[in-house]
Amino acid sequence: TETTEGDFIAEGGGVR
């Protein structure tokens, strides 16, 4: 589950 830049990624545990 990728979100917009700055937000968290639910099933990854990190930011992009």
C-alpha positions, 0 to 999 in steps of 0.5 A, spaced: 500 500 500 503 506 497 501 513 499 503 519 497 510 522 498 511 524 505 505 519 508 507 512 511 506 506 507 502 501 511 504 494 508 512 496 508 513 500 514 517 506 511 516 513 507 518 514 500 
